């Protein structure tokens, strides 16, 4: 069974995905960066690690077919499909309050780090991501030339995937209009339960 939800601009949500299930992130408006964290549900002290993933892959970017690993080098997610035309960033840390202060913002600005902590707290998992590790920045550095690109992630263990739609509107990371947008997220159960298969 598949469940589709909208991840509202500037917010973050934690999604439960069981082993073998998939999570599709659909870039509805073609320009929104989605930070991506994944935490092993049974061992929430371990999560997706971009540093370990880069070392395992032997390169700086990820693509369809890649297995992404946690900080023990254990596979945690598989990129089953990617219809986007460009690369996804693995190097840039999540935006946080200091980033917006440095950009001149006085007072509060929504940010991916706080949204990650809030989403994890709402999921019921202990939040052991302090500071938050570098996320997989889906659709970051991807040219803005088409709507509806999507990335299909398959869970290789039971995971909680935390997705903030980045609220950055002070630099053009979310497109030239600097307008954070909604994205769509579709969760599908493991094969055998009417799973969505990569086409
Ligand atoms: Zn952000």
Boltz pocket constraint, residues with backbone or C-beta under 6 A from the ligand:
constraints:
  - pocket:
      binder: B
      contacts: [[A, 35], [A, 94], [A, 95], [A, 96], [A, 111], [A, 112], [A, 113], [A, 165], [A, 166], [A, 167], [A, 168]]
      max_distance: 6.0
